[in-house]
């Protein structure tokens, strides 16, 4: 369970760093995302989740 918390903390570190280092680019990205259909965003999120689960499985398997 502690690995889950570490993973979530790392997500916050990475996202926080992106917003701190590139605030204007993050604003542009959010505006661009509004024009993308929800189905495409949902599909991309699902693909990212599956890749993430696969990577955890591979890393934990070794």
N, C-alpha and C positions, 0 to 999 in steps of 0.2 A: 504494500500500500504506500510505503514511503516513496517508492519509485514513481508512482503516479503523481504525488505532490511535487517531486523534483521536476518531472516533465512539465507540469502545469506552470511551475515557477520559471522554467526556462522559456516557455512560450511568452510569459509576461516580460522577461528580460529582453527577448528578441523584439517583441512588438514595441516595447517602450523605447528601445534603442532606435528603431526605425522612425518612430514619431519624433524623438528628440533630435536625431541627426538630419532627417529629411522631412520636415513638417509640410513644406509646400508640395513635394512629390506625393506625400500621403493624401493631401487634400485632393490633388488631381486624380489620384487613383480612386478615391471614394466617389468623386463626381463621375468618373468613367464607368464605375460599377453600376451606377443608376441606369445606364443605358443598356445593360446586359440583361437579357430575359432571365427570370427566376429559375426556369428549368435548366438553363446552362450553368448558373451558379450552383444549383443543387447538384447537378451531375459532377461538376468540378470538385465540390466538397466531398462527395461520395468517393470519387477517385482518390483524392488526397487521403481520406480516412483509410481506405483499403491499402494504399501504399504504406501509410504509417503503421497499420497493424502488421503488414508483411515485414517491414523493417524491424519492428520490435520482435517479431517471431524469429527472424534471422539472427538478430543480435543476441537474443536470449538463448538461442539454440547452440551457440558456440561457446 
